Amino acid sequence: FTLKDMRSYLITFKSENKNQIIKHIVSFPGYAKIKEDVWIIQTNMKHKELRDNFNSLLKEGVDLLFVIDVTDQAWASLNIPNDVSNWLKKFL
C-alpha cells in the first residue's frame, strides 16, 4: 500500500500522557501535525480499530480522544505551516 491508498483520520486528544500519544502517532506510515493535540494520520485501520489502538495510552474516565475519517474530504486552512499544507494537499 502507498499513503494515497490509505484512509486519513483526524485525531485530537487531551491527555497528561501527551508525549507517549505523540510517539504512537508518529509510528504510523503517514502523519501531519496540525496543532499540538490535532493530527492527521494515515492507516489501513477502520476508525474504531484506530480508536482502540490508542486505548492503552489513555487514562480511563480522564483522557479524551476523538477520531474521524477525513479521507477525500474538502478542507481549508489559514496560517498553518507550508510543509503541513503541502502534505494535506498531497494526501487528503
C-alpha positions as a LaTeX table, in Angstrom:
\begin{tabular}{lrrr}
\hline
Residue & $x$ (\AA) & $y$ (\AA) & $z$ (\AA) \\
\hline
Phe1 & 0.00 & 0.00 & 0.00 \\
Thr2 & 1.05 & 3.59 & $-0.60$ \\
Leu3 & $-0.03$ & 6.52 & 1.55 \\
Lys4 & $-2.54$ & 7.54 & $-1.12$ \\
Asp5 & $-4.23$ & 4.12 & $-0.76$ \\
Met6 & $-4.72$ & 4.50 & 2.99 \\
Arg7 & $-7.51$ & 6.13 & 4.96 \\
Ser8 & $-6.83$ & 9.55 & 6.50 \\
Tyr9 & $-8.07$ & 10.29 & 10.01 \\
Leu10 & $-8.15$ & 13.45 & 12.06 \\
Ile11 & $-7.21$ & 12.66 & 15.65 \\
Thr12 & $-7.46$ & 15.06 & 18.54 \\
Phe13 & $-6.75$ & 14.27 & 22.16 \\
Lys14 & $-6.42$ & 15.64 & 25.67 \\
Ser15 & $-4.12$ & 13.69 & 27.95 \\
Glu16 & $-1.36$ & 14.08 & 30.51 \\
Asn17 & 0.33 & 11.24 & 28.58 \\
Lys18 & 0.82 & 13.56 & 25.58 \\
Asn19 & 4.39 & 12.50 & 24.76 \\
Gln20 & 3.50 & 8.79 & 24.57 \\
Ile21 & 0.47 & 9.54 & 22.39 \\
Ile22 & 2.57 & 11.64 & 20.01 \\
Lys23 & 5.22 & 8.89 & 19.87 \\
His24 & 2.44 & 6.48 & 18.89 \\
Ile25 & 1.03 & 8.87 & 16.26 \\
Val26 & 4.39 & 9.28 & 14.53 \\
Ser27 & 4.75 & 5.49 & 14.33 \\
Phe28 & 2.03 & 5.44 & 11.65 \\
Pro29 & 3.09 & 5.41 & 7.97 \\
Gly30 & 1.87 & 8.95 & 7.32 \\
Tyr31 & 1.06 & 11.82 & 9.65 \\
Ala32 & 0.85 & 15.60 & 9.82 \\
Lys33 & 0.75 & 17.76 & 12.93 \\
Ile34 & $-1.92$ & 20.43 & 12.62 \\
Lys35 & $-1.66$ & 21.56 & 16.23 \\
Glu36 & $-0.06$ & 20.05 & 19.34 \\
Asp37 & $-3.14$ & 17.90 & 20.01 \\
Val38 & $-4.61$ & 17.73 & 16.49 \\
Trp39 & $-3.09$ & 15.39 & 13.90 \\
Ile40 & $-3.93$ & 13.73 & 10.59 \\
Ile41 & $-2.69$ & 10.16 & 10.30 \\
Gln42 & $-2.87$ & 7.55 & 7.58 \\
Thr43 & $-3.52$ & 3.90 & 8.19 \\
Asn44 & $-5.39$ & 0.89 & 6.84 \\
Met45 & $-7.31$ & 0.56 & 10.13 \\
Lys46 & $-11.00$ & 1.31 & 10.47 \\
His47 & $-11.96$ & 4.22 & 12.75 \\
Lys48 & $-12.94$ & 2.01 & 15.70 \\
Glu49 & $-9.77$ & $-0.08$ & 15.35 \\
Leu50 & $-7.75$ & 3.13 & 15.37 \\
Arg51 & $-9.54$ & 4.41 & 18.47 \\
Asp52 & $-8.98$ & 1.11 & 20.24 \\
Asn53 & $-5.32$ & 1.18 & 19.19 \\
Phe54 & $-4.81$ & 4.21 & 21.47 \\
Asn55 & $-6.77$ & 2.81 & 24.41 \\
Ser56 & $-3.78$ & 1.55 & 26.41 \\
Leu57 & $-2.25$ & 5.05 & 26.34 \\
Leu58 & $-5.32$ & 6.79 & 27.77 \\
Lys59 & $-6.41$ & 7.08 & 31.37 \\
Glu60 & $-10.00$ & 5.77 & 31.55 \\
Gly61 & $-12.55$ & 8.39 & 32.51 \\
Val62 & $-9.98$ & 11.21 & 32.35 \\
Asp63 & $-8.29$ & 11.41 & 28.93 \\
Leu64 & $-10.11$ & 12.24 & 25.71 \\
Leu65 & $-9.62$ & 11.00 & 22.14 \\
Phe66 & $-11.62$ & 11.82 & 19.02 \\
Val67 & $-11.11$ & 10.09 & 15.65 \\
Ile68 & $-12.88$ & 10.98 & 12.40 \\
Asp69 & $-12.30$ & 9.72 & 8.86 \\
Val70 & $-11.38$ & 12.65 & 6.60 \\
Thr71 & $-10.39$ & 10.67 & 3.52 \\
Asp72 & $-11.27$ & 12.55 & 0.32 \\
Gln73 & $-12.91$ & 15.40 & 2.24 \\
Ala74 & $-12.72$ & 19.07 & 1.32 \\
Trp75 & $-10.67$ & 21.24 & 3.67 \\
Ala76 & $-9.40$ & 24.78 & 4.05 \\
Ser77 & $-6.87$ & 26.36 & 6.37 \\
Leu78 & $-5.22$ & 29.60 & 7.41 \\
Asn79 & $-1.75$ & 30.14 & 8.80 \\
Ile80 & $-0.64$ & 26.54 & 9.07 \\
Pro81 & 2.96 & 25.77 & 8.12 \\
Asn82 & 3.64 & 25.25 & 4.41 \\
Asp83 & 5.00 & 21.74 & 4.91 \\
Val84 & 1.77 & 20.69 & 6.65 \\
Ser85 & $-0.38$ & 22.37 & 4.00 \\
Asn86 & 1.60 & 20.66 & 1.23 \\
Trp87 & 1.25 & 17.28 & 2.96 \\
Leu88 & $-2.52$ & 17.78 & 3.27 \\
Lys89 & $-2.80$ & 18.76 & $-0.40$ \\
Lys90 & $-0.90$ & 15.64 & $-1.40$ \\
Phe91 & $-2.65$ & 13.08 & 0.79 \\
Leu92 & $-6.18$ & 14.33 & 1.53 \\
\hline
\end{tabular}
